[in-house]
Amino acid sequence: MVISESEDISDGWKIPTGTVIPPGEFLVIYANEPDGTSGLHTGFALDRDGDSLYLFESIENGGKLVDNVWFGSQLRGRSISRTGPDQQFALTLPTPGAKNDGPLPLREQKYLVINEWLASSGVVFDNDFIEIYNSSNFPVSIGGMTITDDPNNIPDLYRVSDLSFIDSLGYVKFIADSDSDQEPPHLNFGLSKLHDQIGLFDDGGNEIDRIGFVNAEDDVSIGRSVEGERL
């Protein structure tokens, strides 16, 4: 079988011939370059800002896609696991080589705010950005939320990838460079330094936060004087 970060099986890593997973057991594969330690190593790492995984049958057996998953921003020390009777993906504690833990508690998306933004990158910063802050004491799932610079007309301009999270009292930065060909955290829109708006909507389409600004200075961001405080 082959594991890949893309839909192209030729880009993937081949599980060594003869590898067997006994019934009810697990196979742990390390997503890193071989480092002299024991175990199986893919030769590639996963991007904590967002990535994808594809599992294929071996090329000799036709290379059929067996399973795949896309994910967005991940939390340090937490994993994504299949849980419950329906085996849906959820945020969990890592249990490599053992049965998956249950889902970790999450807070609602209403605890998120637009915390900082840069609308005129120049010498110091390479790109404009939008920072979202989680004001709660628990992680928040942001998959399915939308971000836009036209909240009145196109509230769903950019949809956040499923299986994306912000840690408790933590941040996620989105790059506002209009580069839709790149994976998260690149947005499909940019910000105007003259005047613009930013809108944040939950996964049900309800507005959570909105800000407006004019005449942004080069390489000077705008943020809340107290983290997460409502404007």
Secondary structure, DSSP 8 states (H G I E B T S, - for coil): -EEESSS-GGGSEE--TT----TT----EE-S---SSSSEE-S----TT-EEEEEE--GGGT--EEEEEEE----TT-EEEEETTTTEEEEE---TTS--------B-GGGEEEEEEES---SS-SS-EEEEEE-SSS-EE-TT-EEES-TTT-TTSEE--SS-EE-TT-EEEEE-B--TTS-TTB-S-B--SSEEEEEEE-TTS-EEEEEEEES--TT--EE-SSTT---
